[in-house]
Amino acid sequence: MTTSDVITKCDRIKPNEYSYGQKREWLNKIESEIRQYASMYSGKNADLSYTNVENPVLFLDDIYMDIYLYYIISMIDLSNQEYALYNNSSSFYNDRLRNWQKKYRRENMPECNVSINL
């Protein structure tokens, strides 16, 4: 899944007047947060080189596309000062993001070298 895939689907779901560049900035923000989160459990530095690529492949799989979509939709709602819609879309975004974070943590627990002597 690429940046343009998410933005195209978002435009189909929620028509808006915001530019591709603006939506790309919003997407870059959440993508960098996701990569930073993942790096905490992988032991590697977050790869932020995607920001220099025209149409980068995003970190999350297609099954998590709705995380990106809800985030962009919530930013559109916030920018349009549609606060009730923003509360709904950001709630969906936060719920899906937390579920992904829990799943990612379970599947990517860092190795622990601590031993307890009794």
DSSP file (Angstrom, degrees, kcal/mol; ACC not computed):
  #  RESIDUE AA STRUCTURE BP1 BP2  ACC     N-H-->O    O-->H-N    N-H-->O    O-->H-N    TCO  KAPPA ALPHA  PHI   PSI    X-CA   Y-CA   Z-CA
    1    1 A M              0   0    0      0, 0.0    57,-2.7     0, 0.0     2,-0.2   0.000 360.0 360.0 360.0 133.5    0.0    0.0    0.0
    2    2 A T  B  >  -A   57   0A   0     55,-0.3     4,-1.8     1,-0.1    55,-0.2  -0.632 360.0-102.3-113.5 171.1    1.4    3.4   -1.0
    3    3 A T  H  > S+     0   0    0     53,-1.5     4,-2.4     1,-0.2     5,-0.2   0.918 121.6  51.0 -57.2 -46.3    0.7    7.0   -0.1
    4    4 A S  H  > S+     0   0    0      1,-0.2     4,-2.6     2,-0.2    -1,-0.2   0.842 105.2  57.3 -66.0 -31.8   -1.3    7.6   -3.2
    5    5 A D  H  > S+     0   0    0      2,-0.2     4,-2.2     1,-0.2    -1,-0.2   0.937 110.5  43.6 -60.2 -46.5   -3.4    4.5   -2.6
    6    6 A V  H  X S+     0   0    0     -4,-1.8     4,-2.5     2,-0.2    -2,-0.2   0.929 115.5  47.2 -66.0 -46.1   -4.5    5.9    0.8
    7    7 A I  H  X S+     0   0    0     -4,-2.4     4,-2.4     2,-0.2    -1,-0.2   0.897 112.0  50.5 -65.9 -40.1   -5.1    9.4   -0.5
    8    8 A T  H  X S+     0   0    0     -4,-2.6     4,-1.6    -5,-0.2    -1,-0.2   0.929 112.6  46.2 -62.3 -45.6   -7.1    8.2   -3.5
    9    9 A K  H  X S+     0   0    0     -4,-2.2     4,-2.2    -5,-0.2    -2,-0.2   0.899 111.2  52.9 -64.8 -39.5   -9.3    6.0   -1.3
   10   10 A C  H  X S+     0   0    0     -4,-2.5     4,-3.3     1,-0.2    -2,-0.2   0.914 107.4  51.4 -61.0 -43.3   -9.7    8.9    1.2
   11   11 A D  H  < S+     0   0    0     -4,-2.4    -1,-0.2     1,-0.2    -2,-0.2   0.838 110.5  49.3 -64.6 -32.3  -10.9   11.2   -1.6
   12   12 A R  H  < S+     0   0    0     -4,-1.6    -1,-0.2    -5,-0.2    -2,-0.2   0.884 117.1  40.7 -71.8 -38.2  -13.4    8.6   -2.8
   13   13 A I  H  < S+     0   0    0     -4,-2.2    -2,-0.2     1,-0.3    -3,-0.2   0.908 131.7  20.0 -75.9 -43.2  -14.8    8.2    0.7
   14   14 A K  S  < S-     0   0    0     -4,-3.3    -1,-0.3    -5,-0.2    -2,-0.1  -0.806  78.2-147.5-133.8  90.1  -14.7   11.8    1.8
   15   15 A P        +     0   0    0      0, 0.0     2,-0.3     0, 0.0    -3,-0.1  -0.303  32.9 161.6 -56.8 139.1  -14.6   14.4   -1.0
   16   16 A N        -     0   0    0      2,-0.1    -2,-0.0    -5,-0.1    60,-0.0  -0.950  49.0-123.5-155.3 169.0  -12.7   17.4    0.1
   17   17 A E        +     0   0    0     -2,-0.3     2,-0.2     2,-0.0    -1,-0.0   0.351  69.1 118.6-101.6   4.5  -10.9   20.5   -1.2
   18   18 A Y        -     0   0    0      1,-0.1    -2,-0.1     2,-0.1    58,-0.0  -0.464  65.9-112.6 -77.6 145.0   -7.5   19.8    0.4
   19   19 A S     >  -     0   0    0     -2,-0.2     4,-2.1     1,-0.1     5,-0.2  -0.217  19.6-113.8 -73.7 162.0   -4.5   19.3   -1.8
   20   20 A Y  H  > S+     0   0    0      1,-0.2     4,-2.4     2,-0.2     5,-0.2   0.892 118.3  56.5 -59.0 -40.5   -2.6   16.1   -2.3
   21   21 A G  H  > S+     0   0    0      2,-0.2     4,-2.0     1,-0.2    -1,-0.2   0.892 105.9  48.6 -61.2 -41.7    0.4   17.8   -0.7
   22   22 A Q  H  > S+     0   0    0      2,-0.2     4,-2.0     1,-0.2    -1,-0.2   0.924 112.9  47.1 -65.1 -44.0   -1.6   18.6    2.5
   23   23 A K  H  X S+     0   0    0     -4,-2.1     4,-2.4     1,-0.2    -2,-0.2   0.857 109.5  55.0 -66.5 -33.7   -2.9   15.1    2.8
   24   24 A R  H  X S+     0   0    0     -4,-2.4     4,-2.7     2,-0.2    -1,-0.2   0.892 106.0  51.9 -64.9 -39.6    0.6   13.8    2.2
   25   25 A E  H  X S+     0   0    0     -4,-2.0     4,-1.9     2,-0.2    -2,-0.2   0.926 110.9  47.2 -62.0 -44.4    1.8   15.9    5.1
   26   26 A W  H  X S+     0   0    0     -4,-2.0     4,-1.9     1,-0.2    -2,-0.2   0.919 113.5  48.6 -62.0 -42.8   -0.9   14.5    7.4
   27   27 A L  H  X S+     0   0    0     -4,-2.4     4,-2.6     1,-0.2    -2,-0.2   0.894 108.5  53.5 -65.2 -40.4    0.0   11.0    6.2
   28   28 A N  H  X S+     0   0    0     -4,-2.7     4,-2.4     2,-0.2    -1,-0.2   0.875 106.3  54.7 -61.5 -37.2    3.7   11.6    6.8
   29   29 A K  H  X S+     0   0    0     -4,-1.9     4,-1.8     2,-0.2    -2,-0.2   0.955 113.4  39.0 -62.8 -50.7    3.0   12.7   10.4
   30   30 A I  H  X S+     0   0    0     -4,-1.9     4,-2.3     1,-0.2    -2,-0.2   0.868 114.2  55.2 -70.6 -34.2    1.1    9.5   11.3
   31   31 A E  H  X S+     0   0    0     -4,-2.6     4,-2.5     1,-0.2    -1,-0.2   0.916 108.0  48.6 -63.5 -42.3    3.5    7.3    9.3
   32   32 A S  H  X S+     0   0    0     -4,-2.4     4,-2.3     1,-0.2    -1,-0.2   0.886 111.1  50.8 -66.9 -36.4    6.5    8.7   11.2
   33   33 A E  H  X S+     0   0    0     -4,-1.8     4,-2.3     2,-0.2    -2,-0.2   0.902 110.9  48.9 -65.3 -40.2    4.7    8.1   14.5
   34   34 A I  H  X S+     0   0    0     -4,-2.3     4,-2.5     2,-0.2    -2,-0.2   0.923 112.7  47.1 -64.6 -44.3    3.9    4.5   13.5
   35   35 A R  H  X S+     0   0    0     -4,-2.5     4,-2.0     2,-0.2    -2,-0.2   0.880 111.0  51.7 -66.8 -37.2    7.5    3.9   12.5
   36   36 A Q  H  X S+     0   0    0     -4,-2.3     4,-1.0     2,-0.2    -1,-0.2   0.922 110.8  48.8 -63.4 -43.2    8.8    5.4   15.8
   37   37 A Y  H >X S+     0   0    0     -4,-2.3     3,-0.8     1,-0.2     4,-0.6   0.936 111.2  49.3 -61.1 -47.2    6.5    3.2   17.8
   38   38 A A  H >X S+     0   0    0     -4,-2.5     4,-1.1     1,-0.2     3,-1.0   0.853 104.7  59.3 -62.7 -34.6    7.6    0.1   15.9
   39   39 A S  H 3X S+     0   0    0     -4,-2.0     4,-1.3     1,-0.3     5,-0.3   0.779  93.7  65.8 -67.8 -24.8   11.3    1.0   16.4
   40   40 A M  H << S+     0   0    0     -4,-1.0    -1,-0.3    -3,-0.8    -2,-0.2   0.809 112.4  33.7 -64.6 -27.5   10.8    0.9   20.2
   41   41 A Y  H << S+     0   0    0     -3,-1.0    -1,-0.2    -4,-0.6    -2,-0.2   0.540 114.9  55.5-106.2  -9.8   10.1   -2.9   19.9
   42   42 A S  H  < S-     0   0    0     -4,-1.1    -2,-0.2     2,-0.2    -3,-0.2   0.662  95.4-129.7 -96.4 -17.4   12.4   -3.8   17.0
   43   43 A G  S  < S+     0   0    0     -4,-1.3     2,-0.3     1,-0.3    -3,-0.1   0.540  74.3 107.0  79.5   5.3   15.7   -2.5   18.5
   44   44 A K  S    S-     0   0    0     -5,-0.3    -1,-0.3    -6,-0.2    -2,-0.2  -0.800  78.6-100.0-113.0 156.6   16.4   -0.6   15.2
   45   45 A N        -     0   0    0     -2,-0.3     2,-0.2     1,-0.1    -9,-0.0  -0.461  49.3 -95.4 -70.4 147.9   16.2    3.1   14.5
   46   46 A A        -     0   0    0     -2,-0.1     2,-1.0     1,-0.1    -1,-0.1  -0.458  34.0-128.7 -65.5 131.7   13.0    4.2   12.7
   47   47 A D        +     0   0    0     -2,-0.2     3,-0.3     1,-0.1    -1,-0.1  -0.742  36.9 166.2 -84.9 104.0   13.5    4.4    8.9
   48   48 A L    >   +     0   0    0     -2,-1.0     3,-1.3     1,-0.2    -1,-0.1   0.185  44.9 105.3-104.2  15.9   12.3    7.9    8.0
   49   49 A S  G >   +     0   0    0      1,-0.3     3,-1.8     2,-0.1     4,-0.2   0.653  59.3  83.0 -69.6 -14.3   13.8    7.8    4.5
   50   50 A Y  G >  S+     0   0    0     -3,-0.3     3,-1.7     1,-0.3    -1,-0.3   0.758  75.2  72.5 -60.8 -23.5   10.4    7.3    3.0
   51   51 A T  G <  S+     0   0    0     -3,-1.3    -1,-0.3     1,-0.3    -2,-0.1   0.720  94.3  53.4 -66.2 -19.1    9.8   11.1    3.3
   52   52 A N  G <  S+     0   0    0     -3,-1.8     2,-0.4    -4,-0.1    -1,-0.3   0.427  92.6  90.1 -93.2   0.0   12.2   11.6    0.4
   53   53 A V  S <  S-     0   0    0     -3,-1.7    -3,-0.0    -4,-0.2     0, 0.0  -0.784  74.2-136.9-100.5 140.9   10.3    9.1   -1.9
   54   54 A E  S    S+     0   0    0     -2,-0.4    -1,-0.1     1,-0.3    -4,-0.0   0.925  97.3   9.0 -63.1 -48.0    7.6   10.4   -4.2
   55   55 A N  S    S-     0   0    0    -52,-0.1    -1,-0.3   -53,-0.0    -5,-0.0  -0.635  88.1-169.3-134.9  75.5    5.1    7.5   -3.5
   56   56 A P        -     0   0    0      0, 0.0   -53,-1.5     0, 0.0     2,-0.4  -0.235  27.0-112.2 -73.2 154.7    6.5    5.5   -0.7
   57   57 A V  B     -A    2   0A   0    -55,-0.2   -55,-0.3   -54,-0.1     2,-0.1  -0.712  40.7-125.7 -78.6 131.3    5.2    2.1    0.5
   58   58 A L        -     0   0    0    -57,-2.7    -1,-0.1    -2,-0.4   -27,-0.0  -0.388  10.0-119.8 -82.9 159.6    3.7    2.6    4.0
   59   59 A F  S    S+     0   0    0     -2,-0.1     2,-0.1   -28,-0.0    -1,-0.1   0.888  89.4  72.1 -66.6 -43.4    4.7    0.6    7.0
   60   60 A L  S    S-     0   0    0      1,-0.1    -2,-0.1     4,-0.1   -29,-0.0  -0.431  85.1-112.9 -80.0 150.1    1.3   -0.9    7.8
   61   61 A D    >   -     0   0    0     -2,-0.1     3,-1.8     1,-0.1    -1,-0.1  -0.185  36.5 -96.2 -70.9 169.6   -0.2   -3.7    5.7
   62   62 A D  G >  S+     0   0    0      1,-0.3     3,-1.9     2,-0.2     4,-0.3   0.808 121.2  66.9 -57.7 -32.0   -3.4   -3.2    3.7
   63   63 A I  G 3  S+     0   0    0      1,-0.3    -1,-0.3     2,-0.1     3,-0.2   0.696 102.8  47.9 -66.8 -15.2   -5.5   -4.6    6.5
   64   64 A Y  G X> S+     0   0    0     -3,-1.8     3,-1.6     1,-0.2     4,-0.8   0.170  74.7 112.2-107.1  16.5   -4.6   -1.5    8.5
   65   65 A M  H <>  +     0   0    0     -3,-1.9     4,-2.4     1,-0.3     3,-0.4   0.831  67.1  68.7 -57.5 -32.0   -5.3    1.0    5.8
   66   66 A D  H 3> S+     0   0    0     -4,-0.3     4,-3.0    -3,-0.2    -1,-0.3   0.768  89.6  62.7 -63.1 -24.4   -8.2    2.3    7.8
   67   67 A I  H <> S+     0   0    0     -3,-1.6     4,-1.7     2,-0.2    -1,-0.2   0.949 109.2  40.7 -61.9 -47.8   -5.8    3.7   10.4
   68   68 A Y  H  X S+     0   0    0     -4,-0.8     4,-2.4    -3,-0.4     5,-0.2   0.921 116.4  50.4 -65.1 -43.7   -4.4    6.0    7.8
   69   69 A L  H  X S+     0   0    0     -4,-2.4     4,-2.9     1,-0.2     5,-0.2   0.941 110.0  48.2 -61.8 -49.0   -7.8    6.7    6.3
   70   70 A Y  H  X S+     0   0    0     -4,-3.0     4,-2.5     1,-0.2    -1,-0.2   0.864 111.0  52.7 -61.7 -34.7   -9.4    7.6    9.7
   71   71 A Y  H  X S+     0   0    0     -4,-1.7     4,-2.1    -5,-0.3    -1,-0.2   0.957 112.4  42.7 -65.9 -48.9   -6.4    9.9   10.5
   72   72 A I  H  X S+     0   0    0     -4,-2.4     4,-2.2     1,-0.2    -2,-0.2   0.922 115.1  50.7 -63.7 -42.7   -6.7   11.9    7.3
   73   73 A I  H  X S+     0   0    0     -4,-2.9     4,-2.6     1,-0.2    -1,-0.2   0.910 109.7  50.5 -61.3 -41.9  -10.5   12.0    7.5
   74   74 A S  H  X S+     0   0    0     -4,-2.5     4,-2.5    -5,-0.2    -1,-0.2   0.881 109.8  50.4 -65.5 -35.8  -10.2   13.3   11.1
   75   75 A M  H  X S+     0   0    0     -4,-2.1     4,-2.5     2,-0.2    -1,-0.2   0.868 110.0  50.6 -69.4 -35.0   -7.8   16.0   10.0
   76   76 A I  H  X S+     0   0    0     -4,-2.2     4,-2.0     2,-0.2    -2,-0.2   0.939 111.9  47.7 -63.9 -46.8  -10.1   17.0    7.2
   77   77 A D  H  <>S+     0   0    0     -4,-2.6     5,-2.8     1,-0.2     9,-0.2   0.910 113.2  48.0 -61.3 -42.8  -13.0   17.2    9.7
   78   78 A L  H ><5S+     0   0    0     -4,-2.5     3,-1.4     1,-0.2    -1,-0.2   0.922 111.6  49.6 -63.7 -44.2  -10.8   19.2   12.2
   79   79 A S  H 3<5S+     0   0    0     -4,-2.5    -1,-0.2     1,-0.3    -2,-0.2   0.820 110.5  50.7 -65.1 -31.3   -9.7   21.6    9.4
   80   80 A N  T 3<5S-     0   0    0     -4,-2.0    -1,-0.3    -5,-0.2    -2,-0.2   0.427 113.3-121.5 -84.0   1.0  -13.3   22.1    8.3
   81   81 A Q  T < 5 +     0   0    0     -3,-1.4     2,-1.0    -4,-0.2    -3,-0.2   0.838  65.6 143.6  58.7  35.7  -14.2   22.9   11.9
   82   82 A E     >< +     0   0    0     -5,-2.8     4,-2.5     1,-0.2    -1,-0.2  -0.733  21.5 173.5-100.8  80.3  -16.7   20.0   11.9
   83   83 A Y  H  > S+     0   0    0     -2,-1.0     4,-2.6     1,-0.2    -1,-0.2   0.807  70.1  53.5 -68.7 -34.3  -16.0   19.0   15.5
   84   84 A A  H  > S+     0   0    0      2,-0.2     4,-1.7     1,-0.2    -1,-0.2   0.931 113.7  44.2 -65.4 -43.5  -18.7   16.4   15.9
   85   85 A L  H  > S+     0   0    0      2,-0.2     4,-2.9     1,-0.2     5,-0.3   0.895 112.1  53.8 -65.6 -39.3  -17.4   14.6   12.8
   86   86 A Y  H  X S+     0   0    0     -4,-2.5     4,-2.9    -9,-0.2     5,-0.3   0.920 106.0  52.4 -60.3 -44.1  -13.9   15.0   14.0
   87   87 A N  H  X S+     0   0    0     -4,-2.6     4,-1.5     1,-0.2    -1,-0.2   0.903 113.1  44.9 -60.0 -40.7  -14.7   13.4   17.4
   88   88 A N  H  X S+     0   0    0     -4,-1.7     4,-2.2     2,-0.2    -2,-0.2   0.961 116.3  43.2 -67.1 -52.0  -16.2   10.4   15.6
   89   89 A S  H  X S+     0   0    0     -4,-2.9     4,-2.3     1,-0.2   -15,-0.2   0.876 114.9  49.4 -66.6 -36.9  -13.4    9.9   13.1
   90   90 A S  H  X S+     0   0    0     -4,-2.9     4,-2.9    -5,-0.3    -1,-0.2   0.843 108.7  54.5 -70.9 -30.8  -10.6   10.5   15.6
   91   91 A S  H  X S+     0   0    0     -4,-1.5     4,-2.3    -5,-0.3    -2,-0.2   0.929 109.9  46.0 -65.1 -44.8  -12.3    8.0   17.9
   92   92 A F  H  X S+     0   0    0     -4,-2.2     4,-2.4     2,-0.2     5,-0.2   0.923 114.2  49.5 -60.9 -44.4  -12.2    5.4   15.2
   93   93 A Y  H  X S+     0   0    0     -4,-2.3     4,-2.7   -23,-0.2     5,-0.2   0.949 111.7  47.0 -59.9 -50.9   -8.6    6.3   14.4
   94   94 A N  H  X S+     0   0    0     -4,-2.9     4,-2.5     1,-0.2    -1,-0.2   0.883 112.4  50.4 -61.8 -39.6   -7.5    6.0   18.0
   95   95 A D  H  X S+     0   0    0     -4,-2.3     4,-2.1     2,-0.2    -1,-0.2   0.943 113.6  43.6 -63.3 -48.9   -9.3    2.7   18.6
   96   96 A R  H  X S+     0   0    0     -4,-2.4     4,-2.2     2,-0.2    -2,-0.2   0.889 114.0  51.2 -65.5 -39.0   -7.7    1.1   15.5
   97   97 A L  H  X S+     0   0    0     -4,-2.7     4,-2.8    -5,-0.2    -2,-0.2   0.932 109.8  49.3 -64.8 -45.3   -4.3    2.5   16.3
   98   98 A R  H  X S+     0   0    0     -4,-2.5     4,-2.5    -5,-0.2    -1,-0.2   0.900 110.2  51.5 -61.0 -40.6   -4.4    1.2   19.8
   99   99 A N  H  X S+     0   0    0     -4,-2.1     4,-2.2     2,-0.2    -1,-0.2   0.921 111.6  46.8 -63.1 -42.5   -5.4   -2.3   18.6
  100  100 A W  H  X S+     0   0    0     -4,-2.2     4,-3.1     2,-0.2     5,-0.2   0.926 111.3  51.9 -63.5 -43.4   -2.5   -2.3   16.1
  101  101 A Q  H  X S+     0   0    0     -4,-2.8     4,-2.6     2,-0.2    -2,-0.2   0.910 110.2  48.3 -60.6 -42.8   -0.1   -1.1   18.8
  102  102 A K  H  X S+     0   0    0     -4,-2.5     4,-2.4     2,-0.2    -1,-0.2   0.932 114.1  46.1 -62.0 -46.0   -1.2   -3.9   21.2
  103  103 A K  H  X S+     0   0    0     -4,-2.2     4,-2.1     2,-0.2    -2,-0.2   0.918 113.1  49.5 -63.0 -44.1   -0.9   -6.5   18.5
  104  104 A Y  H  X S+     0   0    0     -4,-3.1     4,-1.4     1,-0.2    -2,-0.2   0.911 110.6  50.4 -63.1 -42.6    2.5   -5.2   17.4
  105  105 A R  H  < S+     0   0    0     -4,-2.6     3,-0.3    -5,-0.2    -1,-0.2   0.919 110.6  49.4 -60.9 -45.1    3.7   -5.2   21.0
  106  106 A R  H >< S+     0   0    0     -4,-2.4     3,-0.5     1,-0.2    -1,-0.2   0.896 116.8  41.2 -61.1 -40.1    2.6   -8.8   21.6
  107  107 A E  H 3< S+     0   0    0     -4,-2.1    -1,-0.2     1,-0.2    -2,-0.2   0.627 121.5  39.7 -86.1 -13.3    4.3  -10.0   18.4
  108  108 A N  T 3< S+     0   0    0     -4,-1.4    -1,-0.2    -3,-0.3    -2,-0.2  -0.178  70.9 160.4-131.6  42.1    7.5   -8.0   18.7
  109  109 A M    <   -     0   0    0     -3,-0.5     3,-0.1     1,-0.1   -68,-0.1  -0.455  42.4-118.4 -65.9 132.1    8.5   -8.1   22.3
  110  110 A P        -     0   0    0      0, 0.0     2,-0.1     0, 0.0    -1,-0.1  -0.351  34.0 -97.2 -68.2 153.2   12.1   -7.2   22.8
  111  111 A E        -     0   0    0      1,-0.0     2,-0.5     2,-0.0     0, 0.0  -0.458  36.4-142.1 -70.8 143.6   14.4   -9.9   24.3
  112  112 A C        -     0   0    0     -2,-0.1    -1,-0.0     1,-0.1    -3,-0.0  -0.931  18.8-174.7-112.6 126.3   14.9   -9.4   28.0
  113  113 A N        +     0   0    0     -2,-0.5     2,-0.4     2,-0.0    -1,-0.1   0.131  48.6 117.4-103.5  19.0   18.3  -10.2   29.5
  114  114 A V        -     0   0    0      2,-0.0     2,-0.4     0, 0.0    -2,-0.1  -0.707  42.8-169.9 -89.7 134.0   17.2   -9.6   33.1
  115  115 A S        -     0   0    0     -2,-0.4     2,-0.5     2,-0.0    -2,-0.0  -0.964  11.4-147.1-123.3 145.2   17.3  -12.5   35.5
  116  116 A I        -     0   0    0     -2,-0.4     2,-0.5     2,-0.0    -2,-0.0  -0.942   9.1-154.5-113.0 122.9   15.9  -12.6   39.0
  117  117 A N              0   0    0     -2,-0.5    -2,-0.0     1,-0.1     0, 0.0  -0.837 360.0 360.0 -98.0 129.3   17.6  -14.6   41.7
  118  118 A L              0   0    0     -2,-0.5    -1,-0.1     0, 0.0    -2,-0.0   0.398 360.0 360.0-103.6 360.0   15.5  -15.8   44.5
